[in-house]
Amino acid sequence: MGRIILWGLGGLVLGPIITLALATVAIPIFDISQMEGAYAMGVVFTLMPIGAVVGLIAGIIWAIARRP
């Protein structure tokens, strides 16, 4: 059970980090406007929490799938 929690927490931390990295790469590729910080607020308050939840779920599924 402890291993599942650790994998879940790992996903909870890594999910937003990966999401932030992908969002940062997307700025020049898709020519996204950064007018008045709207893009940054969208990333921080929308995309990163979604990335955290997806990372948490992925971490838990990974831990359960790799159970000995």
N, C-alpha and C positions, 0 to 999 in steps of 0.2 A: 504493500500500500504506500509506503514512504517513497518508493521509486517512482510510482505513478505521480505523486504530488511533485516530486522534483522535476520530472519531465514536463509536467504541466506548467510549473513556474518558469522553467527554461523557455518554453514556448511563449509564455506570457511576456517575458522580457525580450526575446529575440523577434517576435512578431512585429512589434512597433519599430524596432531598429531596422529590420529588413524593409518594412513599409516606407520608412523615412528615406532610406537609401534609394529605393525605386522611385519615390516621388521626386527626389532631388535630381535623379537622372532624367526624369520625364520633362523637366522644365525646358531644357534646350531642344529636346527631340520634338516635342509637340508645340513649341513656341507658346507657352502658357503665360498669360499676363500676370504680373505680380502687383497690380494696381492696389494701393492702400492695404496691402497685406492680406487680401482676401484669399489668395492661394495658400498662404502659410496657415491661416486659421482653418481653412478646409482640411489641410493635411493634419494639423495637430488635433483638431476637435472632431474630425470625422474619420479620416483614413487610418490614423494610428490606433484609435480604440477598436476599429474593425480588425486591424491587423493583430491587436492583442487578443481578441476573442478567437480569431482563426488560429493564431499560434497556440493558445491554450488548448483548444480542441485538438489540434494536430499533435501537440505534445502528449496529451492523454491517450489518444489513439495509438501513437507510436509506442508508448510505454506498455499499453495493454497488448499490442501485437507482438512485442518482443519479450513478453513474460515467459520465464523459463518453465 
